[in-house]
Amino acid sequence: MADGVRSLLGGSRGSSPASSPLVGRGSKSRSLPTPSSSSPSLLQQQQQQQQKKQTPPASPKQQQQTARGSAPGHCFKRVTLTKPTFCHYCTDFIWGLAGYLCEVCNFMSHEKCLKHVKIPCSCVAPSLIRVPVAHCLGPPGHYKRKFCAVCRKQLESPAFRCEVCELHVHTDCAPFACSDCRQCHQDGHQDHDTYHHHWREGNLSSGARCKVCKKTCGSSDVLSGMRCEWCGVLAHAACYVIVPPECTFGRLRNMILPPNCVHLFSRNFSKMHCFRILESLQTEADDDDDVDSSTQLSLKESQVSTDSNATLLLGKQILKIYDGNDAVKRNQYRLITVPRIAKNEEVVEAALRSYYINVDHQDYELQTFTQQALFCDDIINRNDTTEETQPGSVFQEAVPEAWIIRAKPRDNEVIKIYPAWLKIGMACASIRVNKASTTKTVIKEVLPLLGYQSETFQNFRLVEVFMGSKQVQRMVLDDHELILSRFQDIRKTSLRQMNQTRFYIAENNISVVRVHLFVGGLPPHLSTEEYANILKDELALKTNLVSVSHVYSSQGAVVLEISCFSEAERLYMLAKDTTVNDKPLTAVVIPKVLHTKLPQNCCPLLVFVNTKSGGLKGRDLLYSFRKLLNPHQVFELTNGGPLPGFHTFSQIPYFRILVCGGDGTVGWVLGALEEIRHKLGCSEPSVAIVPLGTGNDLGRVLRWGAGYSGEDPYSILISVDEANDVLMDRWTILLDAQEAIESAENGVLEPEPPKIVQMNNYCGLGIDAELSLGFHHAREEEPDKFNSRFHNKGVYVKVGLQKMSHTRNLHKEIKLQVDQHEVELPNIEGLIFINIPSWGSGADLWGSDNDNRFEKPRIDDGLLEVAGVTGVVHMGQVQGGLRSGIRIAQGSYFRVTLLKPIPVQVDGEPWIQPPGQIIISASGPKVRMLKKSKQKQKKTGNLKDSRNESMLVSEVGH
């Protein structure tokens, strides 16, 4: 029979779909937030005060019981303080020797603050999730002044952090973390168009200020304060419920790709795959998990051995507690310390709390086994038997080495069924099931409670959802599945897993599965049929499930549309281990952007980050931009290049681009844009730069600085939003070598085919390119040493000193023709074609002197300036601002004839060019770049409200 339906429509104010309070699993010692928990009336306050005066002082036991029922799920206990302690609610210092500590999650509070605490305990947090979304936990790292979201303690040892949200947890607390990450796309499960704030507690900067009361809400001493992970609004735990629930995405609203406009079928893919986070991170995290588990076990073993004597002297005992069969198999346990005279129920309660389970301990019992039996094959069968226990102490003369906590067998259970179709409000039906209850009978029983006719049960299904911190797993239950047996099997496997498992009732909607998979690394310039045949041979492509939806022939890439989850997963994993013509394939899961749903003024920012640039600072920027924006608009260039990002944004009518990398990275992105612009809905997106390279000449010209040195990522995005559009010329260089090469097919010498490269900044011949080539060779020999601009420039100086005595009569080895006119060259060692007024890390090679022979240079005038240098010393003088180069010519069409092999470099990429012709001409339409505005940031209301976010994000990545 049904026990009833409980609902909380709309959740608490200011809650997000992924974190809003729903209903909690609880015992008599806990209370849950309800709409009626608002401020009492004046009459009620007077009555409460009168009652308080007439009530005699409570005993310590009564005080503990009162504290336990004062906040959602907490189990507060009055404790004696032995060191300086701060309240987690008001962040003030707790004066005196007494405070109230939650025995489950370590929440510490003043006595006066107990009645105001609204932050739920870690034991009930899983039941408060509206839409479960797994986290992307990267490899363990050291994070200063951060606190664990589960146990609320400071992260003093290596810990995990989510790559998408601000979750930080200890490695051993990660399994207990809620699957409450940001919902960044729609996947067919509880999709919605209205977004509420997604609140995350704690880890704010000490200068953060509350939006409501304008007072400081951050703390470096405890986990306190609330922050919306979309708009960045900050508030106290007591104030955030006053904030209007709808989230407008804050100051960056026009740059963020709205989550309701992104669709991605991700059932069989982890969050790492969905957000294109490199496998190396996931592998490293998994390896660290294994290493950390073994390390923790050894630490626990040493803790047991070293602390046993101390605890014995104090009359206490350390116990190993397993929560089910899975923990026994993996030998993963938690330690508890209890008095040696503790009774059975006290030990059971402590064991449950160690696994963040705060339920009635009378429904559970401890079973014992020896350490030798722990690894026996039949350990599960032997420990499934019920042992008779006598009331009193669990400790006998021979103390068992380990215990396993079990639920007492029952003939019926109360389970909660959640409706999957509600968008804003939430409700759950509590029904009682017995040994005969099946999926079909449960559906029939719960439908009337949710306002549906039980006769339509054929149109519904029951879905079991495991809300793990790293992955949310869904499984449709068979109509004849015995629910009680299923429920008890999960609980027998792991009590923690049972606490994170939920049953949903959903309609049998037939949805068409479309997974888009980008596959790169294929041979270029082939037809659709040829690409399909290659994939059939290499990946055993199933044509009835897979089709080629887009072909990028010049880049050797295709996009596959797959109508089966398992086939998509198989192709994704297989492609990563496949090579074609000795070139590895790349596979990237691509979301679909619903461009018709974009807001009118929305101009999403497409972010490309080269994590290998700029002393590896790109890694920190990648992490920060994923937090500030939608991760689906941030792409790592080392994982498939810029093409996956352009394909994702191909239907968006207007967007901007931010490239984080050196000048070579910017040229890479601009080159890909030139090739694909005819397939884009926005054919001329504007491009901004975060300079991460060594020279960063283009970044200097466009006012983005000489290099990234840890600026606030939020301020960078504001600057991009306020930047001005400018046009810039791009140039095509045709390299036509006359030197013959041996054909691979018949061994006959054939002319080398012409090569085309694009130029944005400058092209150098002679000594300039020779120094770049020496630097390039040094970096190839020891790439790990080139992790800072200072070191890179030092290598340039070293190479230059080695070339000081070298002389090259370049004017005798080349001929120059400008706009069909021969130009006589002076006695020089280097010839440089300049498109921007910055060369060699900011030097002005052309100079600023007036010259009637030439026009004043501009980056959009359709002209290139040609200058020469006489040697390394001359180059050093130009770098120091003492001299300028030798002005030679200015024009729009150039032909250079090489009489000997000569070093050549284009935008910092050097090589030796054989004798032949080099032709430089304008390349198609000009590109739109973003030039940083000289004006200060506009102090609009939105910016003022979100300024606290800048203070917080400035710590990200440090």
N, C-alpha and C positions, 0 to 999 in steps of 0.2 A: 504494500500500500504506500501511497505517497505521504511523505511527512510535510509537504508544503513547498511553496516557492518563495524564495527570498530575492529581492531586487534592490538595486540602487541606481536608478536611472540618472544618467548624466555624470555620475561619479562625484568626487569632490571638486570644488571650483579650482580652476587652474591646473587641472590634470590633463595628461596626454593620453592618447589611445593606448600607449604601451605601458603606462604607469599609473593610470587612475585607479583609485580604490574601488574594489568591487565588493566582495564579501569575503570574510575570513573563516578559516577553519579554527575553531577555538574551543577551549574548555571553559569552565566556570570562572577561571582566574583571569580571563582576558576580556577586553571590550573592543569593539570595532567602531570606526567612525561611521556615523549615520547622518542623514540630513537633519535629524532632530538634535544634533549635538552642537547647535549654535549657541550664542550667548543667552543666558537665562534672563527672564524679565526682572524688573525691579522687585516685584512681589516675591518672586522665587528667591532672589538674593536675600531679601529680608528674612524669609522663612528659613533659609539655610543658615544664616547667621544666628537666628534665635535657637535653632536646633543645635548648632555647634556649642552655644553657651551652656545649654542644658545637658549636653552629653559629657560624661566623665572622660578623663584621659584614657586613650586606648593603650592596651598592652603592646609590647613589641611584636607579638604574634599577630595581633589585630592590625597593627600598622603595616606589617608585611602583606597581609591579605588585602588591605585597602590599596596599597601601592600596586599590587599585582593587577588590580582591576581598573587602574586609572588611565591606561594608555593602550593603544592597539597592539595586542599580542605580547607586550612586555611582561616580564616576571621580576619586578623590582624587589630588592632586598636591602634593608638598612645595613650599611657596612661602616666600619671604622677606617678612616683615611690615614694612611701612613706616609703620604708624600703629597706635594702640591697637585691639586686636581681641579679641573674646570668642568662646568656644567655643559652638556651637549646641547641643551635647549637654548639657554641665554648666553653661553660662552663666558659667563663671569666666573671668577674664582669662587670655589666653595670654601667659605670660612668655617672654622670649627673642625671637629673630628668626625662628623657623621655626614654621609651622603647616601643616595639611593642608586644602587647598581642593578641593571638588568642581568640576571644570571644566564641569559641566553646570548644576547648580542653585545653586552658590555656598555650599554647606554648608561651614562652617569648623569644624575640630576639632583638639583636642590629639592628639598621637600616642597618648597613653595611652587616649584615648576612642574611637579608631577601631574597636576590636574590639567595642565596646558599642553602636554606632550601629544603631538599628532603624528610624529614620524613612526611608522610601523616597525615592529621588530623583524629581524631577519627570518624568524620562524614563520611568519605569516605573509611575508613579502611575495612569495610565489603565488599565493591565492589572490593577490590584489592586482595582478597583471591583466590588462584587458586584451591586448594583442601580443602574444609571445614572439619576441624577435631575438635571435641568438646574437652573441657578441663575437667580435673578431679579436681574440686574444693573441697578441704578438709574443715574441720570445721574452723570457724574464729579464728584467733590468732593474737598476737601482734608481728609485725616484725619491728625491728629497722632499721632505715636508708634505708627503701625501699619506692618506689614511685609507685603510681597507674598507670597502663598502659593506662587507659582511660582518667582520668582528669589530670594526671601528677602531682598531689599533693602528699605530703608526707603522709604515712600511720600512722597517729597518733592514730586512733581508731582501734578496731578489724577489720581485713580484711581477704580476701580469698587469698590462693595461690594454684596454680595448682600442683598436685602431680607428674606430668610428665614433665612439662616444667617450665620456670622461670617466669611465669605470676603472678603478684601480682595486686590485685584490691580491692578497697573499696567494702563493702557489697552492697551499693546502686549503685555502678558502674558496678557490675558483669553482669547485664542484657545487658549492652551495650558493653561488651568485645567481641572481634572478636573470631570466632571459628577457630583459627589459631594455634592450638596445634601441637606438632610433630606428623607426620604420621609414626607410629611405625609398621604398618603391612599393608598388602594388603587385601582389602575387596570386590574386584570386581568393585570398582568405581574409574576410572582413575588411574589404577595401572601403575607403571613404574619401570624400573630397574636402571635408572640413578638418583642419588640424588644430589640436589643442597643444598647450605647452607640454614639453617633455622635460619634466623636472628631474634633476640629478642632485643628490645631497652632497655637500661638502667639497673639500679641496679647492676652495676659493682663495684668491689672494687676500692678504690681510687688509688691503685698502679697499676691498669691494664694498659697495654701498647699496642698501636696500632701495628698491624702486618705490616702495610704499611709504616707509617712515624716514627715508634718506639717511639712516644711521648705518654704521659699519656692521656688515653681516658676515664678513669673512673671519677666519681664524686660522692661525698656524699651530694651535694647540690641540684642537679637537676637530672631529668631523661635524661640521655645522654649516648652515646656510644652504639655500636652494638656488639652482641656476637652470634656466631653460636652455636645452642644448640646441635649439634652433635659433631663437632670437637673442639669446644671451642675457635676458633680463635676470636680475639678481634680487633675492628677497630673503628675509628671515624665515625660519620654519613656522613662526607664528603669523607672518604677513603674506606668505605666498598664496594662501587660500583666498585672499581678498583680490588678487590679480585676476582680471577677466580671463576666462579660460581659453578664448580663441587666440592662437599664435599667428602673428602677421609676419614672422621671420625677420623682424627688426630692420636695422639700417641696410642690411645686405639683401633685402627682399627681392630687388630687381635682378640680382646676380645669382641667386640660388635657383637651381632647377627644382621646381616643386615636386615633392614625392608623389603626389597624386597624378602627375604627368609622366611618371616612369613606370613601365610595366615589365616585369621579369618573372618568368616561370623558373623557380629556383628550388623545386622540391628535392632534387637529388644532388644539388650543389651546395657546398659549404659556403659560409659567408665570405671566406677568403677568396673563393672562386668568383663569387658574384661581384665583388668589389675589385677584382683583378690584383689582389695583394699577392706578391710573388710567392711561389711555392717555397723558396728558400726560407722565408720567414716562418711559414707553417711547419716546414720540416724541422727548423731550428727549435720552434716552440714544442713540437712533439718530442724531439730528442731531449729537450730540456725537461719535459714532463717526466720522461722515463728516468733521466739522471736525477731529477729532483725527487722523484718518488723513492728511488733507492737511497738518495742522500737523506731524505726525511726519515726513512726507516732506520737507517744507521744512527741518525741523531736521536730518534725516539728510543732505540735500543740503549744507546749510551745514557739517555735521560733516565730511562727506567733503572739502569744499573747504578748510576751516580746519585740519583735522588732517592733511591729506596731507603738507604740508611738514614737520610735526613728526615724522610717522611715517617719512618718507623719511630724515630725519636719524638716526633710530633704527634704520634698516634694516628697517622694517616697511611693510606695505601694507594699506590698507583696501579690502575687497571687498564688493560687493553680492551677496547670495545669494538666489535664488528657489527655492522648494521644489516648484514644479510649474506646470502650465498656468494654474491659477486665480490664483496669485500674479503670474504674468506679465501676465495680462489686467488685474488690478487694480493693477498696479505696486506691490505690497506686498512689500517685501524686508526682510532683516535684514542688518546689517553685522557683519563679522568683521575682526579685525586679526591678521595672520600675518606671520612673517618673510619677507623678500623671497627668501630662499634656501630657503624651505619646499618640500618635495616634494609631489607630487600627493596621496599618501595622507594627509599631515598636513593639507593644506587641506581634503580631503574630510571628515576626522574633525572638524575645527573647524566646517565648514559644517553637519554633522549635529548637533553639539552646540548650535549656535545655534537649532536648531528642536527642542531637547530630545529628540533621538533618539540613543540610545547603543547602536548595533548594530555589527556587523562592517563596517568601512568598505570592505572589499575588494569588497563587493557593490554599491558605488555609484561614480559617476563624476561629474565636472563637465563641463558643456557650456557653451560661450561664445557670446555674441551681442553685437552692438554696441547702444549706446543708441538709434541711429536705427532699428534693427530691432525695438526693443522694442514699438513700437505698430503694427507692420505687421500686416495681416490674416492673413498666412500664417506668422506667427512660430511658431505651435504646430507646424505641419507641418515647418518647417525645423529646429526644435530637437528633434524626435522622432528625427531621424537620428543614428546613432551616429558619433562622431568618433574617429579613431585617436589615442590618447594615448601619449606616450613617457614612460618613467620619468624622474624628475628634477624640476626646478622647474617650477611652472605658469606662472611669469612669463617672458615673452619680452621682446624689445625694446619691443614695443607691448603694454602691459598692457590687457586687455579691461576695459570699463566694468562689466560685470555677468556673473554666472555663474548657471547653473541646475543644480541637483543632480538627478541621475537614478539610478534603480536599473538596474543592468546587466540586459539581457534574459536570461531563463532559461527553460528548457523545462519546469521544474517548480518548485513552491513548497511550503513547509510552512505550512499554516494551522491555526488553532485553532478548534474548534467547542465552544461552550458549551451545556450543557443548560439550558433555560429553566424546567424544572419543579422543580428542587431549591430547597427553602425555606431550609434552614440551611447545610448543607454545599455546597461548590462543587467542580466538576471540569471539566476541559476535555480534549478529545481532540485530539491533534496528528496530522494526516493529510497525506499528500503528494498534491498534485493536479497533473495535467498538462494539456496542451491539450485532451484529450478528456474531461476530467472535467466532469460536469454536476451540477446540484443533486440530481438523482435518484441518481446514483452516489455522491455524497458522503453523502447520507442513508443509503443502504444500507451504506456502509462504516463509518459512525460509530456506528450503532445497536448492533451487537454489542459495541463497546467500552464502551458505557454500560449494558449489561445487557439490551438489548432484541433481539427477533428481527428480522432484516433483512427477513423476509417482510412485516412490517407497515409498510413504508416509506410506503404510501399514507396512513397516519394522521398523518404528520409533514410539517412544512414547514421550510424554511430561511429565517431572517430576518436581514437585514443591518441592524445598528444602528449609527448614527453618534452617538457620545457627545459632542456639542458642549457647550461650557460654558453656552450660552444655550438650547439646545433639543436634545432627544434625538429623533432621527428614526428610524423603523422602516420597513422595506420588505421585503415578502415576495418572495423570488426565484422566478422561474418554474422549473418542473421541468427545462426544457431550457436553462437559463442556463449558459453556460460559466464555471465558477468561476475558472479561472486568468485568463481574459480580464477578468472582472469585477474581480478582485483587482489586476491590473496597471493597469486603467483608473483605479481609485481612487488608486493610488500615483502614476500619471502626473499626475493632477489635483492632488494635494497629498500630500506625505509626512506632513505633520501630520495630515491627515484620515485617512490610512491608519493612523497610530498610534492614532487615536481611534475606529477602526471595529472592530466585533466581529460574529462570525457566531453566531447562536443556532439550535439545533434545538428546535422546539416542536411540541406536539400540535395537530392540527386541531380544536380544540374550537370548537363553534359557540356563541358567546356573544351574548346579546341586548344590543344597544347601546341605552342609554337615557341621553340627555343632557338635563339639565333647564336650561331657559333662562328666567330671570325677565325679563319685559318690563313696564316701567312707563311712565307718561306718557300712558296712554290716557284717554279720556273716562270719568268715573265713572258708577256706577249703571246699567250696561248688563248684559244677559244674556250667557250663555256664547256663544250663537249670534251675537249682535251683535258681540262681541269677535272671534270667529272670522272673521266677514265682513270686519271692518275689517282684520285681519291678512292676509286673502286679497287684499284690494285693494291694501294698501300694501306687503306683503312677498312677494306671490305665494306664499302658504303652500301647501304640498303636503299635502293631507289624508291621503294614504296613508302619509306619513312623520311627520307632526306632529299632535299632539292637544293640546287644552287640558286640563291635569290639575288645575289649581287656579285659582280666580277670586277676586280680592279687589276686589269691585265698588266699595265705598266709596272705595278708594284708586286705582281705575283701573289695576289691574295684573293680569296673568295669569302663570301658569307653564306653559311649553310642555314637553311630553315629546317628544323627537325620537329617531327610531330609525336615523338615518344621520349619520355624522360630517361628511360634506361638506355636507349640508343644515344641520346645526347651525352650522357655520362660516359658511355663507352668510347665514343669518338673523342671526347675531350681528353680523357686519360691516355688514349692510344696515340693521338696526334702529338702529344708532348714527348713521346719516346720514338718518334718516326723521323727519318731523314729522307730527303729527296734530292738526288744529285749531290750527296755529301753535305747537304744543308739542312739543319734541323727545322722542323715545322714549329710554328707557334700557334697556340689555341687560346682564344680569349672569349669568355662569355659576354655577349653584348645585350644590353637592355634595349627596349623599344620605347622611344620617347613619343608620347601622345601630344604632338605639337598643337593640335586643335584645342587642347584644354589649357594651354599656357595663358596666364593673365595678359591683359592688353599691353601693359608697360614692361613686361618681363623681357630682359635681355640676359640670358644665362651666360656665365663665364666658363669657357672651356679651358681647363688648366692642364698644361703639360709640364712634368717635372723630370729632369734628368738627375737621378740620384747619384750618378758618378761625377757630377760637376761640382766645382766649388768646395773642395775639401770635404766632400760627402755631406755638406749642409743641406743638400736637396732632400735627404731623408727626413730631416726635421720639418722642412717646409711641406713635404708630402703629408706628413702626419697632421700638421696644423691645418692645412687646407681641407683635408677630409673632415675635420671637426667643424670648421666654420661654414663649409658648403655641403652640398649633397655629394657623398663619395662617388656617385655615378658620373659626376662631371670632372673628376680628377683622374688623370691618366699618367701612369709611369712609363716613360719612353723606352726604358729597357725591356718592357714587356709588350712587344708587338709594334713599337714605334708610334707615330702620330695617327696612323690610318684608322685604328679602332675608334679613337676619339672623334675623328671627322665623320666616320660612318654613323656613330651614335647621334651626332648633331646635324646630320645631313638634311633633315626635314624641318629644322627650326628656322623660322624666317629671319631672325635677327639674333646674333650672338657675338660675343667678343672672345678673344683668346689671350691667355696669360702663359708665357713660356718662361720656365725657370731653368736656366742653364747658361752656358757661355755663348759666344757669338756663333760657334759651330752648331750648337743646338738650335739657335734661332734660325739659322740658314736651313737646317734639316726640316724644321716645321714649315718654313715658308716655301721650300721646294715641294713638300708634299701637298701643301695648300694649292700651289700653282697647278699641280697635276690633277687635283680632284675638284677644283673650284666649279667646274661646269656641272658637277653632280650635287652641289650644295644648294639648299634653299636660300642661304645667305652667301652669295658668291664672293663678297668682299668684306669679310670680318676684320675688325681692327685688332692689332696685335700689341700687347704690352709685354714688358720684360722684367724679370727679376734676375739681375746679372750674377751668375755663379761661376763664371769662368776666370781665366787669368787676366786677359786684356780688357774684355767687356767694353770695347770701343763703341758699339752701337748703343749699349745701355748708357754710356756717358753722354752721347749726343742727344738722346731722348730724355735726359735728366733722371734716369732711374738709378744713377750712382755708379761708382767705380767698382762696386762689388758688394755682395750681401754680407753683412756683418752682424746678423742677429736681430734685425729690425722686427717690430711687432707685425706678425702676419695680418692681423685685423687692419692695421693702418695701411698696409700694402694694398689690401682690397679696396679700402676707401679711396686711396690714391688712384687706383685703376678706374674706379667708378667716376672720378672727377677729372680724368685725363682728357686731353684734347686730341682729336684726330689730325694726323698729318700724313702726307703722301711721301713715298720714298721710291726712288728708282731701283730697279733690279737689272742685272746685266747677265747676258749669256756669253759664255766663253767656249768657242769651238777649238778644240785641240786636234790638229790634223798632222800627225807625224808622218814623215817620209820614210822612216826606217821600216824595213820589211821584217815580218815575224814568221816563224815556221808554223804552218797549218797543222792542227792536231789530227786531221783526217788523212791527208796524203803526204805530209812531210814537205810540201812545196812552200817556198818562201812567198808570202803574200803581204801586201801593204797592211799596216795596222789600221783598223777602222777608226774613223774620227770619234772623239769623245767630247761630250758636252757637259759642262759644269755651270752652276749658277753662282753669281757673285753678289754680295750685299754690301760689303765694306770696302775691301781693297784687294788688289792682285799684285804680287811682287815677283820680280825676276832678279836673280843674282844673289848678292850678299844677304839681303833681307830674307829670301827664301832659304838660303843656306843655313842661317841661324835657326830658323824654324825647323828645318830638317834635323839639325843636330839635337834640338830639344825633343823632337818627336822620337828619335832613336833612343835617347836617354830614358824617356818615359816608357817606351816599350820594354826596355831591359829591366827596369825596376818600377813597375806601376804603383806599388804600394807606398812608395816614398812621395809621390806627387799628390799630396792631400791638402795642400795649402797654397794660396797665391804667393805668399812670401817665399816659400821654397821654390816654386815654379820660376819666379823672377830671378832667384839666385842662380838657377841652372842656366837661364838665358844669359846672365852676365858671364858665367863661366865659359859658356860656348863662345860668346863674343870675344872674350879675352884670347881664346885659342885661335881666333880668326883674324886677330889684329894685324899680324905680319903677312897675311894672305892678300895677294893682289890679283884682281881679275879685270881685264880690259873688256868690260861688258859692251862698250860701244863698238868694239870690233867684232863681237860675236853675234850681234843681233842687228836687225834693220827695223825701223819704225815708220809706219804710214798712218797718218791721222786724217780722216775724212778725205781719202783719196790723194793726200799730199804727203810726199816724203819729208820726213823731219830728221835733220842732222842731230845726232846725239853728242853731248859733251863727253869729256873723259869721266866716266862714272863706273861704279861697281854694282849699283843696284838701281832698278827701274820699278817704280810703283805707280799703279793706277788707283786713284782715290775716288770713292763715291761719297764718303762722309768726312766731316772735318775732325777726325780723330784717328790716329794711327799708332800702333805699338804701345798700347796702354795709355792713351790719352794725349799723345804728342800731336802738335799741329804741324804736320809736314809741309803743307802748302804755305802756311804763314798768313798773316793778316795785313801785310803791306798792300797798298793800292798799286795796281798795275794796269795800265791802259790796254795792254795786249789781251787781257783775259777778263771775263765777266766774274762777278763775285760768286763763289761757289755756293750751291744749295743742294740739299739731298733730293730735291724733286725737279731740278732744272733740265733733266735729260742729258746732262753732260758729265764726262769724267775728266778729272784733272790728272795730269801725268807729271811726276816729279822724280828727281834722281838724287842718289846719295853717293858720296865718293868713297865710303868705306865705313868700318866699324866706328872709328872715332867720330866721323860726321854723324852717324846714327846716334851715338851717345850724346852729342851736343844737341841734337834735335830733341832727344828725350828729356834733356835737362832744360829745355827752353832757351838755349843760348843761340841757336841758329834755326833756320828752316831749310827745307830741301831746295834743290835747284829746280825752278819751274821750267818745264819743257814744252807742254802743250795742253790744250783743252779741246775736247771734241766729243762726238757721239758714235763714231765708228773707227775702229782701230784694227790694223793688221801688223802683227809682229812676225818677222822671219827669224827663226833660230838657225844659226849656222853650225852650232855645236850643242851637245847635251847641256842643259842649263837647269839649275834648281828653280822650281816655280812653286808658289804658294798662293792659295785662294782662301781668304778668310781663315787663315791659320792652319790650313791643311796642306802640307808640303809634299813634293815628289820631284823626281828628276824627269824632265821632259826631253824626249829625243828631238833631233833636228826636224824642222818642219814649220808649219804655219800656226799662228794663234790669232783667232779673230774674235774681237770683243764688240758686242752690239747690244742695244737696248732689248730687254726681255719683256715683251708683252705689256700688259697694263701695269701701272704703278701699284704698289701694295700700300694698304692703309696701316699705319703704325699709330700707337698711342704715346703721346708725349706728356710726361708728368707736368701737371699744372704748377706754376709758381705760387699761386694763391694758397693760403692756408685752408684747412678743411672747413667746409661750411658748417656752422654750428646750428644745424637744424634741430627741431625737436626730437626727431628719430635718432639723430646721432648722439644727442645729449643723453637720451634714455639708454642708449647702448654703449656709452663710453666705458662703463664698468666691464663690458666684455673685453675691451682692448686691454684693460689692466690684467684680466685673467689670462687671456691668450698669450700675453707676452712671456708667460712662464712655460708655454708649451714648447717642447723640444729641447729645453735646456737641462 
